[in-house]
Amino acid sequence: MPSSYTGEIRKKVQSLVKEGKIKTKYHYREYLAYQRGLGFVPLNSPEQTNDIAHHIDNNRVVFIPDWVHGRCWGKSLDDHRNKVREWLKKNNKELSMIVEKALGCT
């Protein structure tokens, strides 16, 4: 790992793994996010093993089913994020409220 990798993020992810909130495979996803210049601050924990991390902004992620993430492709990053938010509003009101509060939309 690069020396510029922040220990704070690593400690946060490791504590979530120890608590059983995220699986070890998310270490790699978190590292990929870092490589792309994105943060990895989970707002929820994965409910199923096939849930993946979706960035609602450049730092925070929510875990959503992988098939949802794949169906919500858009022409731009903002378009993609808006499609996922629309799906959340229709299908997961609780998580939608968490996302809206995090983004300051309420």
DOLUMSE-270759 format. One record per residue: residue number from 1; residue in three letters; x, y, z of N, C-alpha, C in turn. Coordinates in steps of 0.2 Angstrom, whole numbers. Example, Ala and Ser with C-alpha at 12.3 -4.5 7.8 and 13.67 -1.06 7.14 Angstrom:
2
<tivex><k>1</k><r>ALA</r><n_east>66</n_east><n_north>-28</n_north><n_up>39</n_up><ca_east>62</ca_east><ca_north>-22</ca_north><ca_up>39</ca_up><c_east>66</c_east><c_north>-16</c_north><c_up>39</c_up></tivex>
<tivex><k>2</k><r>SER</r><n_east>64</n_east><n_north>-11</n_north><n_up>35</n_up><ca_east>68</ca_east><ca_north>-5</ca_north><ca_up>36</ca_up><c_east>64</c_east><c_north>0</c_north><c_up>39</c_up></tivex>
// end
This chain:
106
<tivex><k>1</k><r>MET</r><n_east>4</n_east><n_north>-6</n_north><n_up>0</n_up><ca_east>0</ca_east><ca_north>0</ca_north><ca_up>0</ca_up><c_east>4</c_east><c_north>6</c_north><c_up>0</c_up></tivex>
<tivex><k>2</k><r>PRO</r><n_east>2</n_east><n_north>11</n_north><n_up>-3</n_up><ca_east>6</ca_east><ca_north>18</ca_north><ca_up>-3</ca_up><c_east>7</c_east><c_north>21</c_north><c_up>3</c_up></tivex>
<tivex><k>3</k><r>SER</r><n_east>12</n_east><n_north>24</n_north><n_up>4</n_up><ca_east>13</ca_east><ca_north>27</ca_north><ca_up>11</ca_up><c_east>8</c_east><c_north>33</c_north><c_up>12</c_up></tivex>
<tivex><k>4</k><r>SER</r><n_east>5</n_east><n_north>36</n_north><n_up>7</n_up><ca_east>0</ca_east><ca_north>41</ca_north><ca_up>8</ca_up><c_east>-6</c_east><c_north>38</c_north><c_up>10</c_up></tivex>
<tivex><k>5</k><r>TYR</r><n_east>-7</n_east><n_north>32</n_north><n_up>11</n_up><ca_east>-14</ca_east><ca_north>29</ca_north><ca_up>13</ca_up><c_east>-15</c_east><c_north>31</c_north><c_up>20</c_up></tivex>
<tivex><k>6</k><r>THR</r><n_east>-21</n_east><n_north>34</n_north><n_up>21</n_up><ca_east>-22</ca_east><ca_north>37</ca_north><ca_up>28</ca_up><c_east>-24</c_east><c_north>31</c_north><c_up>33</c_up></tivex>
<tivex><k>7</k><r>GLY</r><n_east>-20</n_east><n_north>31</n_north><n_up>38</n_up><ca_east>-22</ca_east><ca_north>26</ca_north><ca_up>44</ca_up><c_east>-28</c_east><c_north>27</c_north><c_up>47</c_up></tivex>
<tivex><k>8</k><r>GLU</r><n_east>-31</n_east><n_north>33</n_north><n_up>47</n_up><ca_east>-38</ca_east><ca_north>34</ca_north><ca_up>50</ca_up><c_east>-43</c_east><c_north>30</c_north><c_up>46</c_up></tivex>
<tivex><k>9</k><r>ILE</r><n_east>-43</n_east><n_north>30</n_north><n_up>39</n_up><ca_east>-48</ca_east><ca_north>26</ca_north><ca_up>35</ca_up><c_east>-47</c_east><c_north>19</c_north><c_up>36</c_up></tivex>
<tivex><k>10</k><r>ARG</r><n_east>-40</n_east><n_north>17</n_north><n_up>36</n_up><ca_east>-39</ca_east><ca_north>10</ca_north><ca_up>37</ca_up><c_east>-42</c_east><c_north>7</c_north><c_up>44</c_up></tivex>
<tivex><k>11</k><r>LYS</r><n_east>-40</n_east><n_north>11</n_north><n_up>49</n_up><ca_east>-43</ca_east><ca_north>9</ca_north><ca_up>56</ca_up><c_east>-50</c_east><c_north>9</c_north><c_up>56</c_up></tivex>
<tivex><k>12</k><r>LYS</r><n_east>-54</n_east><n_north>14</n_north><n_up>53</n_up><ca_east>-61</ca_east><ca_north>13</ca_north><ca_up>53</ca_up><c_east>-64</c_east><c_north>7</c_north><c_up>50</c_up></tivex>
<tivex><k>13</k><r>VAL</r><n_east>-61</n_east><n_north>5</n_north><n_up>44</n_up><ca_east>-63</ca_east><ca_north>-1</ca_north><ca_up>40</ca_up><c_east>-61</c_east><c_north>-7</c_north><c_up>44</c_up></tivex>
<tivex><k>14</k><r>GLN</r><n_east>-55</n_east><n_north>-7</n_north><n_up>47</n_up><ca_east>-53</ca_east><ca_north>-13</ca_north><ca_up>51</ca_up><c_east>-58</c_east><c_north>-14</c_north><c_up>57</c_up></tivex>
<tivex><k>15</k><r>SER</r><n_east>-60</n_east><n_north>-8</n_north><n_up>60</n_up><ca_east>-65</ca_east><ca_north>-9</ca_north><ca_up>66</ca_up><c_east>-72</c_east><c_north>-11</c_north><c_up>64</c_up></tivex>
<tivex><k>16</k><r>LEU</r><n_east>-74</n_east><n_north>-9</n_north><n_up>58</n_up><ca_east>-80</ca_east><ca_north>-12</ca_north><ca_up>55</ca_up><c_east>-80</c_east><c_north>-19</c_north><c_up>54</c_up></tivex>
<tivex><k>17</k><r>VAL</r><n_east>-74</n_east><n_north>-21</n_north><n_up>51</n_up><ca_east>-73</ca_east><ca_north>-29</ca_north><ca_up>50</ca_up><c_east>-73</c_east><c_north>-32</c_north><c_up>57</c_up></tivex>
<tivex><k>18</k><r>LYS</r><n_east>-70</n_east><n_north>-30</n_north><n_up>62</n_up><ca_east>-70</ca_east><ca_north>-33</ca_north><ca_up>68</ca_up><c_east>-77</c_east><c_north>-34</c_north><c_up>71</c_up></tivex>
<tivex><k>19</k><r>GLU</r><n_east>-81</n_east><n_north>-29</n_north><n_up>70</n_up><ca_east>-87</ca_east><ca_north>-28</ca_north><ca_up>73</ca_up><c_east>-92</c_east><c_north>-33</c_north><c_up>69</c_up></tivex>
<tivex><k>20</k><r>GLY</r><n_east>-90</n_east><n_north>-35</n_north><n_up>63</n_up><ca_east>-94</ca_east><ca_north>-39</ca_north><ca_up>59</ca_up><c_east>-99</c_east><c_north>-35</c_north><c_up>55</c_up></tivex>
<tivex><k>21</k><r>LYS</r><n_east>-98</n_east><n_north>-29</n_north><n_up>54</n_up><ca_east>-102</ca_east><ca_north>-25</ca_north><ca_up>50</ca_up><c_east>-101</c_east><c_north>-25</c_north><c_up>43</c_up></tivex>
<tivex><k>22</k><r>ILE</r><n_east>-94</n_east><n_north>-26</n_north><n_up>41</n_up><ca_east>-93</ca_east><ca_north>-27</ca_north><ca_up>34</ca_up><c_east>-88</c_east><c_north>-33</c_north><c_up>33</c_up></tivex>
<tivex><k>23</k><r>LYS</r><n_east>-88</n_east><n_north>-35</n_north><n_up>27</n_up><ca_east>-84</ca_east><ca_north>-41</ca_north><ca_up>26</ca_up><c_east>-77</c_east><c_north>-39</c_north><c_up>24</c_up></tivex>
<tivex><k>24</k><r>THR</r><n_east>-72</n_east><n_north>-44</n_north><n_up>24</n_up><ca_east>-65</ca_east><ca_north>-43</ca_north><ca_up>22</ca_up><c_east>-65</c_east><c_north>-40</c_north><c_up>15</c_up></tivex>
<tivex><k>25</k><r>LYS</r><n_east>-69</n_east><n_north>-43</n_north><n_up>11</n_up><ca_east>-68</ca_east><ca_north>-41</ca_north><ca_up>4</ca_up><c_east>-69</c_east><c_north>-33</c_north><c_up>3</c_up></tivex>
<tivex><k>26</k><r>TYR</r><n_east>-72</n_east><n_north>-30</n_north><n_up>8</n_up><ca_east>-73</ca_east><ca_north>-23</ca_north><ca_up>7</ca_up><c_east>-67</c_east><c_north>-19</c_north><c_up>9</c_up></tivex>
<tivex><k>27</k><r>HIS</r><n_east>-62</n_east><n_north>-22</n_north><n_up>11</n_up><ca_east>-55</ca_east><ca_north>-19</ca_north><ca_up>12</ca_up><c_east>-53</c_east><c_north>-17</c_north><c_up>5</c_up></tivex>
<tivex><k>28</k><r>TYR</r><n_east>-54</n_east><n_north>-21</n_north><n_up>0</n_up><ca_east>-51</ca_east><ca_north>-20</ca_north><ca_up>-6</ca_up><c_east>-55</c_east><c_north>-15</c_north><c_up>-10</c_up></tivex>
<tivex><k>29</k><r>ARG</r><n_east>-62</n_east><n_north>-15</n_north><n_up>-9</n_up><ca_east>-66</ca_east><ca_north>-9</ca_north><ca_up>-12</ca_up><c_east>-64</c_east><c_north>-3</c_north><c_up>-9</c_up></tivex>
<tivex><k>30</k><r>GLU</r><n_east>-63</n_east><n_north>-3</n_north><n_up>-2</n_up><ca_east>-61</ca_east><ca_north>4</ca_north><ca_up>1</ca_up><c_east>-54</c_east><c_north>6</c_north><c_up>-2</c_up></tivex>
<tivex><k>31</k><r>TYR</r><n_east>-50</n_east><n_north>2</n_north><n_up>-3</n_up><ca_east>-43</ca_east><ca_north>3</ca_north><ca_up>-6</ca_up><c_east>-44</c_east><c_north>6</c_north><c_up>-13</c_up></tivex>
<tivex><k>32</k><r>LEU</r><n_east>-48</n_east><n_north>3</n_north><n_up>-17</n_up><ca_east>-50</ca_east><ca_north>5</ca_north><ca_up>-24</ca_up><c_east>-53</c_east><c_north>12</c_north><c_up>-24</c_up></tivex>
<tivex><k>33</k><r>ALA</r><n_east>-57</n_east><n_north>14</n_north><n_up>-19</n_up><ca_east>-60</ca_east><ca_north>20</ca_north><ca_up>-18</ca_up><c_east>-54</c_east><c_north>25</c_north><c_up>-17</c_up></tivex>
<tivex><k>34</k><r>TYR</r><n_east>-50</n_east><n_north>23</n_north><n_up>-12</n_up><ca_east>-44</ca_east><ca_north>28</ca_north><ca_up>-11</ca_up><c_east>-40</c_east><c_north>29</c_north><c_up>-17</c_up></tivex>
<tivex><k>35</k><r>GLN</r><n_east>-39</n_east><n_north>24</n_north><n_up>-21</n_up><ca_east>-35</ca_east><ca_north>25</ca_north><ca_up>-27</ca_up><c_east>-38</c_east><c_north>29</c_north><c_up>-32</c_up></tivex>
<tivex><k>36</k><r>ARG</r><n_east>-45</n_east><n_north>30</n_north><n_up>-32</n_up><ca_east>-49</ca_east><ca_north>34</ca_north><ca_up>-37</ca_up><c_east>-50</c_east><c_north>41</c_north><c_up>-34</c_up></tivex>
<tivex><k>37</k><r>GLY</r><n_east>-47</n_east><n_north>42</n_north><n_up>-28</n_up><ca_east>-47</ca_east><ca_north>49</ca_north><ca_up>-25</ca_up><c_east>-54</c_east><c_north>50</c_north><c_up>-21</c_up></tivex>
<tivex><k>38</k><r>LEU</r><n_east>-57</n_east><n_north>44</n_north><n_up>-19</n_up><ca_east>-63</ca_east><ca_north>44</ca_north><ca_up>-16</ca_up><c_east>-63</c_east><c_north>42</c_north><c_up>-9</c_up></tivex>
<tivex><k>39</k><r>GLY</r><n_east>-67</n_east><n_north>44</n_north><n_up>-4</n_up><ca_east>-67</ca_east><ca_north>42</ca_north><ca_up>3</ca_up><c_east>-71</c_east><c_north>36</c_north><c_up>3</c_up></tivex>
<tivex><k>40</k><r>PHE</r><n_east>-71</n_east><n_north>33</n_north><n_up>9</n_up><ca_east>-75</ca_east><ca_north>27</ca_north><ca_up>11</ca_up><c_east>-78</c_east><c_north>27</c_north><c_up>18</c_up></tivex>
<tivex><k>41</k><r>VAL</r><n_east>-83</n_east><n_north>31</n_north><n_up>18</n_up><ca_east>-86</ca_east><ca_north>32</ca_north><ca_up>25</ca_up><c_east>-93</c_east><c_north>29</c_north><c_up>24</c_up></tivex>
<tivex><k>42</k><r>PRO</r><n_east>-94</n_east><n_north>22</n_north><n_up>27</n_up><ca_east>-101</ca_east><ca_north>19</ca_north><ca_up>26</ca_up><c_east>-106</c_east><c_north>22</c_north><c_up>30</c_up></tivex>
<tivex><k>43</k><r>LEU</r><n_east>-112</n_east><n_north>23</n_north><n_up>27</n_up><ca_east>-118</ca_east><ca_north>26</ca_north><ca_up>31</ca_up><c_east>-122</c_east><c_north>20</c_north><c_up>33</c_up></tivex>
<tivex><k>44</k><r>ASN</r><n_east>-121</n_east><n_north>14</n_north><n_up>31</n_up><ca_east>-125</ca_east><ca_north>8</ca_north><ca_up>33</ca_up><c_east>-121</c_east><c_north>2</c_north><c_up>32</c_up></tivex>
<tivex><k>45</k><r>SER</r><n_east>-123</n_east><n_north>-3</n_north><n_up>35</n_up><ca_east>-119</ca_east><ca_north>-9</ca_north><ca_up>34</ca_up><c_east>-122</c_east><c_north>-14</c_north><c_up>29</c_up></tivex>
<tivex><k>46</k><r>PRO</r><n_east>-119</n_east><n_north>-18</n_north><n_up>25</n_up><ca_east>-122</ca_east><ca_north>-22</ca_north><ca_up>20</ca_up><c_east>-127</c_east><c_north>-27</c_north><c_up>23</c_up></tivex>
<tivex><k>47</k><r>GLU</r><n_east>-132</n_east><n_north>-28</n_north><n_up>20</n_up><ca_east>-137</ca_east><ca_north>-33</ca_north><ca_up>23</ca_up><c_east>-137</c_east><c_north>-40</c_north><c_up>20</c_up></tivex>
<tivex><k>48</k><r>GLN</r><n_east>-134</n_east><n_north>-40</n_north><n_up>14</n_up><ca_east>-133</ca_east><ca_north>-46</ca_north><ca_up>11</ca_up><c_east>-126</c_east><c_north>-47</c_north><c_up>8</c_up></tivex>
<tivex><k>49</k><r>THR</r><n_east>-123</n_east><n_north>-53</n_north><n_up>7</n_up><ca_east>-116</ca_east><ca_north>-53</ca_north><ca_up>4</ca_up><c_east>-115</c_east><c_north>-51</c_north><c_up>-2</c_up></tivex>
<tivex><k>50</k><r>ASN</r><n_east>-120</n_east><n_north>-50</n_north><n_up>-6</n_up><ca_east>-119</ca_east><ca_north>-47</ca_north><ca_up>-13</ca_up><c_east>-120</c_east><c_north>-39</c_north><c_up>-13</c_up></tivex>
<tivex><k>51</k><r>ASP</r><n_east>-121</n_east><n_north>-36</n_north><n_up>-8</n_up><ca_east>-122</ca_east><ca_north>-29</ca_north><ca_up>-7</ca_up><c_east>-115</c_east><c_north>-26</c_north><c_up>-9</c_up></tivex>
<tivex><k>52</k><r>ILE</r><n_east>-115</n_east><n_north>-20</n_north><n_up>-13</n_up><ca_east>-109</ca_east><ca_north>-17</ca_north><ca_up>-15</ca_up><c_east>-109</c_east><c_north>-9</c_north><c_up>-12</c_up></tivex>
<tivex><k>53</k><r>ALA</r><n_east>-104</n_east><n_north>-6</n_north><n_up>-12</n_up><ca_east>-103</ca_east><ca_north>1</ca_north><ca_up>-9</ca_up><c_east>-105</c_east><c_north>5</c_north><c_up>-15</c_up></tivex>
<tivex><k>54</k><r>HIS</r><n_east>-109</n_east><n_north>10</n_north><n_up>-14</n_up><ca_east>-111</ca_east><ca_north>15</ca_north><ca_up>-19</ca_up><c_east>-109</c_east><c_north>22</c_north><c_up>-16</c_up></tivex>
<tivex><k>55</k><r>HIS</r><n_east>-105</n_east><n_north>26</n_north><n_up>-19</n_up><ca_east>-103</ca_east><ca_north>32</ca_north><ca_up>-17</ca_up><c_east>-109</c_east><c_north>37</c_north><c_up>-18</c_up></tivex>
<tivex><k>56</k><r>ILE</r><n_east>-112</n_east><n_north>40</n_north><n_up>-13</n_up><ca_east>-117</ca_east><ca_north>45</ca_north><ca_up>-14</ca_up><c_east>-114</c_east><c_north>52</c_north><c_up>-15</c_up></tivex>
<tivex><k>57</k><r>ASP</r><n_east>-108</n_east><n_north>53</n_north><n_up>-13</n_up><ca_east>-104</ca_east><ca_north>59</ca_north><ca_up>-15</ca_up><c_east>-96</c_east><c_north>56</c_north><c_up>-15</c_up></tivex>
<tivex><k>58</k><r>ASN</r><n_east>-92</n_east><n_north>61</n_north><n_up>-14</n_up><ca_east>-85</ca_east><ca_north>58</ca_north><ca_up>-15</ca_up><c_east>-82</c_east><c_north>55</c_north><c_up>-9</c_up></tivex>
<tivex><k>59</k><r>ASN</r><n_east>-85</n_east><n_north>55</n_north><n_up>-3</n_up><ca_east>-83</ca_east><ca_north>52</ca_north><ca_up>3</ca_up><c_east>-87</c_east><c_north>47</c_north><c_up>6</c_up></tivex>
<tivex><k>60</k><r>ARG</r><n_east>-94</n_east><n_north>47</n_north><n_up>5</n_up><ca_east>-98</ca_east><ca_north>43</ca_north><ca_up>9</ca_up><c_east>-101</c_east><c_north>38</c_north><c_up>4</c_up></tivex>
<tivex><k>61</k><r>VAL</r><n_east>-102</n_east><n_north>32</n_north><n_up>7</n_up><ca_east>-105</ca_east><ca_north>26</ca_north><ca_up>3</ca_up><c_east>-111</c_east><c_north>23</c_north><c_up>7</c_up></tivex>
<tivex><k>62</k><r>VAL</r><n_east>-115</n_east><n_north>20</n_north><n_up>3</n_up><ca_east>-121</ca_east><ca_north>16</ca_north><ca_up>6</ca_up><c_east>-120</c_east><c_north>9</c_north><c_up>2</c_up></tivex>
<tivex><k>63</k><r>PHE</r><n_east>-122</n_east><n_north>4</n_north><n_up>6</n_up><ca_east>-122</ca_east><ca_north>-3</ca_north><ca_up>3</ca_up><c_east>-129</c_east><c_north>-4</c_north><c_up>0</c_up></tivex>
<tivex><k>64</k><r>ILE</r><n_east>-129</n_east><n_north>-6</n_north><n_up>-7</n_up><ca_east>-135</ca_east><ca_north>-7</ca_north><ca_up>-10</ca_up><c_east>-134</c_east><c_north>-14</c_north><c_up>-14</c_up></tivex>
<tivex><k>65</k><r>PRO</r><n_east>-139</n_east><n_north>-17</n_north><n_up>-16</n_up><ca_east>-139</ca_east><ca_north>-23</ca_north><ca_up>-20</ca_up><c_east>-135</c_east><c_north>-22</c_north><c_up>-26</c_up></tivex>
<tivex><k>66</k><r>ASP</r><n_east>-130</n_east><n_north>-27</n_north><n_up>-28</n_up><ca_east>-126</ca_east><ca_north>-26</ca_north><ca_up>-34</ca_up><c_east>-131</c_east><c_north>-25</c_north><c_up>-41</c_up></tivex>
<tivex><k>67</k><r>TRP</r><n_east>-136</n_east><n_north>-28</n_north><n_up>-41</n_up><ca_east>-140</ca_east><ca_north>-28</ca_north><ca_up>-47</ca_up><c_east>-143</c_east><c_north>-21</c_north><c_up>-48</c_up></tivex>
<tivex><k>68</k><r>VAL</r><n_east>-145</n_east><n_north>-18</n_north><n_up>-42</n_up><ca_east>-147</ca_east><ca_north>-11</ca_north><ca_up>-43</ca_up><c_east>-142</c_east><c_north>-6</c_north><c_up>-45</c_up></tivex>
<tivex><k>69</k><r>HIS</r><n_east>-136</n_east><n_north>-7</n_north><n_up>-43</n_up><ca_east>-130</ca_east><ca_north>-3</ca_north><ca_up>-45</ca_up><c_east>-129</c_east><c_north>-4</c_north><c_up>-52</c_up></tivex>
<tivex><k>70</k><r>GLY</r><n_east>-130</n_east><n_north>-10</n_north><n_up>-55</n_up><ca_east>-129</ca_east><ca_north>-11</ca_north><ca_up>-62</ca_up><c_east>-134</c_east><c_north>-8</c_north><c_up>-66</c_up></tivex>
<tivex><k>71</k><r>ARG</r><n_east>-140</n_east><n_north>-8</n_north><n_up>-64</n_up><ca_east>-146</ca_east><ca_north>-6</ca_north><ca_up>-68</ca_up><c_east>-146</c_east><c_north>2</c_north><c_up>-68</c_up></tivex>
<tivex><k>72</k><r>CYS</r><n_east>-143</n_east><n_north>5</n_north><n_up>-64</n_up><ca_east>-143</ca_east><ca_north>13</ca_north><ca_up>-64</ca_up><c_east>-138</c_east><c_north>17</c_north><c_up>-67</c_up></tivex>
<tivex><k>73</k><r>TRP</r><n_east>-135</n_east><n_north>14</n_north><n_up>-72</n_up><ca_east>-130</ca_east><ca_north>17</ca_north><ca_up>-76</ca_up><c_east>-133</c_east><c_north>23</c_north><c_up>-79</c_up></tivex>
<tivex><k>74</k><r>GLY</r><n_east>-129</n_east><n_north>29</n_north><n_up>-79</n_up><ca_east>-131</ca_east><ca_north>35</ca_north><ca_up>-83</ca_up><c_east>-126</c_east><c_north>38</c_north><c_up>-87</c_up></tivex>
<tivex><k>75</k><r>LYS</r><n_east>-127</n_east><n_north>43</n_north><n_up>-90</n_up><ca_east>-123</ca_east><ca_north>47</ca_north><ca_up>-95</ca_up><c_east>-117</c_east><c_north>50</c_north><c_up>-91</c_up></tivex>
<tivex><k>76</k><r>SER</r><n_east>-118</n_east><n_north>52</n_north><n_up>-85</n_up><ca_east>-113</ca_east><ca_north>55</ca_north><ca_up>-81</ca_up><c_east>-113</c_east><c_north>52</c_north><c_up>-73</c_up></tivex>
<tivex><k>77</k><r>LEU</r><n_east>-108</n_east><n_north>54</n_north><n_up>-69</n_up><ca_east>-108</ca_east><ca_north>52</ca_north><ca_up>-63</ca_up><c_east>-114</c_east><c_north>54</c_north><c_up>-59</c_up></tivex>
<tivex><k>78</k><r>ASP</r><n_east>-116</n_east><n_north>61</n_north><n_up>-60</n_up><ca_east>-122</ca_east><ca_north>63</ca_north><ca_up>-56</ca_up><c_east>-128</c_east><c_north>60</c_north><c_up>-58</c_up></tivex>
<tivex><k>79</k><r>ASP</r><n_east>-129</n_east><n_north>58</n_north><n_up>-65</n_up><ca_east>-135</ca_east><ca_north>55</ca_north><ca_up>-67</ca_up><c_east>-135</c_east><c_north>48</c_north><c_up>-64</c_up></tivex>
<tivex><k>80</k><r>HIS</r><n_east>-130</n_east><n_north>44</n_north><n_up>-63</n_up><ca_east>-130</ca_east><ca_north>38</ca_north><ca_up>-60</ca_up><c_east>-132</c_east><c_north>39</c_north><c_up>-53</c_up></tivex>
<tivex><k>81</k><r>ARG</r><n_east>-129</n_east><n_north>43</n_north><n_up>-49</n_up><ca_east>-131</ca_east><ca_north>44</ca_north><ca_up>-42</ca_up><c_east>-138</c_east><c_north>46</c_north><c_up>-41</c_up></tivex>
<tivex><k>82</k><r>ASN</r><n_east>-141</n_east><n_north>50</n_north><n_up>-46</n_up><ca_east>-148</ca_east><ca_north>52</ca_north><ca_up>-45</ca_up><c_east>-152</c_east><c_north>46</c_north><c_up>-47</c_up></tivex>
<tivex><k>83</k><r>LYS</r><n_east>-150</n_east><n_north>42</n_north><n_up>-51</n_up><ca_east>-154</ca_east><ca_north>36</ca_north><ca_up>-53</ca_up><c_east>-155</c_east><c_north>31</c_north><c_up>-47</c_up></tivex>
<tivex><k>84</k><r>VAL</r><n_east>-149</n_east><n_north>30</n_north><n_up>-43</n_up><ca_east>-149</ca_east><ca_north>26</ca_north><ca_up>-37</ca_up><c_east>-153</c_east><c_north>29</c_north><c_up>-32</c_up></tivex>
<tivex><k>85</k><r>ARG</r><n_east>-153</n_east><n_north>36</n_north><n_up>-31</n_up><ca_east>-157</ca_east><ca_north>39</ca_north><ca_up>-26</ca_up><c_east>-164</c_east><c_north>39</c_north><c_up>-27</c_up></tivex>
<tivex><k>86</k><r>GLU</r><n_east>-166</n_east><n_north>39</n_north><n_up>-34</n_up><ca_east>-173</ca_east><ca_north>38</ca_north><ca_up>-36</ca_up><c_east>-175</c_east><c_north>31</c_north><c_up>-34</c_up></tivex>
<tivex><k>87</k><r>TRP</r><n_east>-171</n_east><n_north>26</n_north><n_up>-35</n_up><ca_east>-173</ca_east><ca_north>19</ca_north><ca_up>-33</ca_up><c_east>-173</c_east><c_north>18</c_north><c_up>-26</c_up></tivex>
<tivex><k>88</k><r>LEU</r><n_east>-169</n_east><n_north>21</n_north><n_up>-22</n_up><ca_east>-169</ca_east><ca_north>21</ca_north><ca_up>-15</ca_up><c_east>-176</c_east><c_north>24</c_north><c_up>-12</c_up></tivex>
<tivex><k>89</k><r>LYS</r><n_east>-178</n_east><n_north>30</n_north><n_up>-15</n_up><ca_east>-184</ca_east><ca_north>33</ca_north><ca_up>-13</ca_up><c_east>-190</c_east><c_north>28</c_north><c_up>-14</c_up></tivex>
<tivex><k>90</k><r>LYS</r><n_east>-190</n_east><n_north>24</n_north><n_up>-19</n_up><ca_east>-196</ca_east><ca_north>20</ca_north><ca_up>-20</ca_up><c_east>-195</c_east><c_north>13</c_north><c_up>-16</c_up></tivex>
<tivex><k>91</k><r>ASN</r><n_east>-189</n_east><n_north>11</n_north><n_up>-15</n_up><ca_east>-189</ca_east><ca_north>4</ca_north><ca_up>-12</ca_up><c_east>-186</c_east><c_north>4</c_north><c_up>-6</c_up></tivex>
<tivex><k>92</k><r>ASN</r><n_east>-182</n_east><n_north>9</n_north><n_up>-3</n_up><ca_east>-179</ca_east><ca_north>8</ca_north><ca_up>3</ca_up><c_east>-180</c_east><c_north>15</c_north><c_up>7</c_up></tivex>
<tivex><k>93</k><r>LYS</r><n_east>-185</n_east><n_north>17</n_north><n_up>10</n_up><ca_east>-187</ca_east><ca_north>23</ca_north><ca_up>12</ca_up><c_east>-182</c_east><c_north>25</c_north><c_up>18</c_up></tivex>
<tivex><k>94</k><r>GLU</r><n_east>-180</n_east><n_north>20</n_north><n_up>22</n_up><ca_east>-176</ca_east><ca_north>21</ca_north><ca_up>28</ca_up><c_east>-169</c_east><c_north>23</c_north><c_up>25</c_up></tivex>
<tivex><k>95</k><r>LEU</r><n_east>-166</n_east><n_north>20</n_north><n_up>21</n_up><ca_east>-159</ca_east><ca_north>21</ca_north><ca_up>18</ca_up><c_east>-160</c_east><c_north>28</c_north><c_up>14</c_up></tivex>
<tivex><k>96</k><r>SER</r><n_east>-165</n_east><n_north>29</n_north><n_up>11</n_up><ca_east>-166</ca_east><ca_north>35</ca_north><ca_up>7</ca_up><c_east>-166</c_east><c_north>41</c_north><c_up>12</c_up></tivex>
<tivex><k>97</k><r>MET</r><n_east>-169</n_east><n_north>41</n_north><n_up>18</n_up><ca_east>-169</ca_east><ca_north>46</ca_north><ca_up>22</ca_up><c_east>-161</c_east><c_north>47</c_north><c_up>25</c_up></tivex>
<tivex><k>98</k><r>ILE</r><n_east>-158</n_east><n_north>42</n_north><n_up>26</n_up><ca_east>-151</ca_east><ca_north>43</ca_north><ca_up>28</ca_up><c_east>-147</c_east><c_north>46</c_north><c_up>23</c_up></tivex>
<tivex><k>99</k><r>VAL</r><n_east>-148</n_east><n_north>44</n_north><n_up>17</n_up><ca_east>-144</ca_east><ca_north>48</ca_north><ca_up>11</ca_up><c_east>-146</c_east><c_north>55</c_north><c_up>10</c_up></tivex>
<tivex><k>100</k><r>GLU</r><n_east>-152</n_east><n_north>56</n_north><n_up>11</n_up><ca_east>-155</ca_east><ca_north>63</ca_north><ca_up>10</ca_up><c_east>-152</c_east><c_north>68</c_north><c_up>16</c_up></tivex>
<tivex><k>101</k><r>LYS</r><n_east>-152</n_east><n_north>65</n_north><n_up>22</n_up><ca_east>-149</ca_east><ca_north>69</ca_north><ca_up>27</ca_up><c_east>-142</c_east><c_north>70</c_north><c_up>27</c_up></tivex>
<tivex><k>102</k><r>ALA</r><n_east>-138</n_east><n_north>65</n_north><n_up>24</n_up><ca_east>-131</ca_east><ca_north>65</ca_north><ca_up>23</ca_up><c_east>-129</c_east><c_north>71</c_north><c_up>18</c_up></tivex>
<tivex><k>103</k><r>LEU</r><n_east>-133</n_east><n_north>71</n_north><n_up>13</n_up><ca_east>-132</ca_east><ca_north>76</ca_north><ca_up>7</ca_up><c_east>-135</c_east><c_north>83</c_north><c_up>9</c_up></tivex>
<tivex><k>104</k><r>GLY</r><n_east>-139</n_east><n_north>83</n_north><n_up>15</n_up><ca_east>-142</ca_east><ca_north>90</ca_north><ca_up>16</ca_up><c_east>-148</c_east><c_north>92</c_north><c_up>12</c_up></tivex>
<tivex><k>105</k><r>CYS</r><n_east>-151</n_east><n_north>87</n_north><n_up>10</n_up><ca_east>-157</ca_east><ca_north>88</ca_north><ca_up>6</ca_up><c_east>-164</c_east><c_north>88</c_north><c_up>10</c_up></tivex>
<tivex><k>106</k><r>THR</r><n_east>-163</n_east><n_north>88</n_north><n_up>16</n_up><ca_east>-170</ca_east><ca_north>88</ca_north><ca_up>20</ca_up><c_east>-171</c_east><c_north>94</c_north><c_up>24</c_up></tivex>
// end
